[in-house]
Amino acid sequence: MRNTLKKFFGATNQSKDEAKRRLKLLLIHDQLDLTPDQIENMKHDIMGVVRQYLVINEEEADFRLDHVDEHIALVTSLPVAKIRENNG
């Protein structure tokens, strides 16, 4: 019966995990006192610098703010396609 109700109402662990992730992100943003526009600008600037040296798959790029120990960290994952030549 319980499984039937879960299927009917769509209760999944993924929904719960996504809600936790979003709440965590909101709390981190509050601590940093950065607006969403400021964060987008920061991502844009970082991507601009990285593009000078590497060709990356931007569709798969991931930027997130996370708690690491007692600090907030900017965690990125940038899939590299190749290194640019003449990047000096």
Secondary structure, DSSP 8 states (H G I E B T S, - for coil): -HHHHHHHHT--HHHHHHHHHHHHHHHHHHHHT--HHHHHHHHHHHHHHHHHHEEE-GGG-EEEEEEETTEEEEEEE--EEEE-SS--
